Amino acid sequence: MSDKSLFIYDGECPFCNHFAQLLELKCSLSNFEISDGRENLALLTKLYNQGYDLNKGAILINNENIMHGADAISWICSEIKEPSDSLLELLRILFISNKRTNFLFPFLLWGRRLSLTLKGKVWQPVSENIQYY
């Protein structure tokens, strides 16, 4: 992967957080940056205003191309060539297929929302009713 990529995830979600940590520690994607969207609300608001809602899935910016939700996860998994972790290998196998990822993604969102509710966190860190600068 020669392009520069930025993966934006929800740092309050334990599943998103673990996936991001696996990518950061156990994956050898080059030119790949990982960012907790809740720590960069200005960028998150800009993306939200363009139609990319973190509440509906992680966001991947690859050069000027923006992928969201299932598409972002599937693309990342297709770029992982030799994972050094068995869980990352399992996730790669599960989510390398767009069809399988699109089928499973609503369950991932449900799990995220449930875990955030149990933690007492808001699902949607940015909305049209809230302006961050």
C-alpha positions in Angstrom: 0.0 0.0 0.0 1.8 3.1 -1.2 -1.0 5.6 -0.5 -1.3 7.4 2.8 -4.3 6.3 4.9 -6.1 7.6 8.0 -8.3 5.3 9.9 -10.8 7.1 12.3 -12.5 5.0 14.9 -14.5 5.5 18.1 -12.1 5.3 21.0 -14.9 4.8 23.5 -16.1 1.6 21.8 -14.2 -1.3 23.2 -14.5 -3.3 20.0 -13.3 -0.4 17.8 -10.5 0.3 20.2 -9.3 -3.3 20.2 -9.4 -3.5 16.4 -7.4 -0.2 16.2 -4.8 -1.5 18.7 -4.4 -4.7 16.8 -3.9 -2.8 13.6 -1.4 -0.5 15.3 0.6 -3.2 17.1 0.3 -6.3 15.0 -0.2 -5.2 11.5 2.4 -4.0 9.0 0.4 -1.6 6.9 2.7 1.2 5.7 1.6 4.9 5.6 -1.3 4.0 7.8 -2.3 6.3 10.6 -4.9 5.5 13.3 -6.9 8.2 15.1 -9.6 8.2 17.8 -12.3 10.4 16.3 -13.5 11.6 19.6 -10.1 13.2 20.2 -10.4 15.2 16.9 -13.9 16.6 16.9 -13.0 19.3 14.3 -12.1 16.7 11.7 -15.1 14.5 12.8 -17.5 17.4 12.4 -16.1 18.2 8.9 -16.5 14.5 7.9 -20.0 14.4 9.5 -21.0 17.5 7.4 -19.9 15.6 4.3 -22.2 12.6 5.3 -19.7 10.4 7.2 -21.1 9.7 10.7 -18.9 7.9 13.1 -22.1 6.5 14.7 -22.6 4.5 11.5 -19.1 3.1 11.3 -15.4 3.9 11.2 -14.0 6.2 8.5 -11.0 5.6 6.3 -9.4 8.3 4.3 -7.1 7.0 1.6 -5.6 10.0 -0.1 -8.8 11.8 -1.2 -11.0 8.7 -1.2 -13.2 8.3 1.8 -14.6 4.9 2.8 -17.1 4.5 5.6 -18.4 1.6 7.8 -18.3 -1.8 6.2 -16.5 -0.5 3.2 -13.7 0.9 5.3 -13.3 -2.3 7.4 -13.4 -4.6 4.3 -10.7 -2.4 2.6 -8.4 -2.5 5.6 -8.8 -6.3 5.9 -8.0 -6.7 2.2 -4.8 -4.8 2.7 -3.5 -7.0 5.5 -1.3 -9.5 3.9 0.5 -11.3 6.7 -1.1 -10.6 10.1 1.1 -11.5 13.1 -1.8 -12.1 15.4 -4.4 -14.9 15.2 -7.4 -12.6 16.0 -6.3 -10.2 13.3 -6.0 -13.1 10.9 -9.6 -14.2 11.8 -10.9 -10.7 11.4 -9.1 -10.5 8.0 -10.7 -13.7 6.8 -14.2 -12.6 8.0 -14.1 -9.1 6.7 -12.1 -9.4 3.4 -15.4 -10.2 1.6 -17.5 -7.1 1.0 -20.7 -9.3 1.0 -19.8 -10.9 4.4 -18.8 -7.5 5.9 -22.1 -5.9 4.8 -24.0 -8.8 6.3 -22.1 -8.7 9.7 -21.7 -4.9 10.0 -25.2 -4.2 11.5 -24.4 -6.6 14.3 -21.1 -4.8 14.9 -22.9 -1.5 15.1 -25.5 -3.0 17.5 -22.6 -4.3 19.7 -20.9 -0.9 19.7 -24.2 0.9 20.7 -24.8 -1.6 23.5 -21.3 -1.3 24.9 -21.4 2.5 24.7 -24.8 2.5 26.5 -23.5 0.3 29.2 -20.5 2.7 29.6 -22.9 5.7 29.8 -21.4 7.2 26.6 -23.2 8.9 23.7 -23.4 6.9 20.5 -22.9 9.9 18.3 -20.1 12.2 19.2 -21.1 14.7 16.5 -24.6 15.7 15.3 -26.1 18.6 13.4 -27.3 20.0 16.8 -23.8 20.2 18.2 -21.1 22.5 16.7 -17.4 21.9 17.5 -14.7 24.2 16.6 
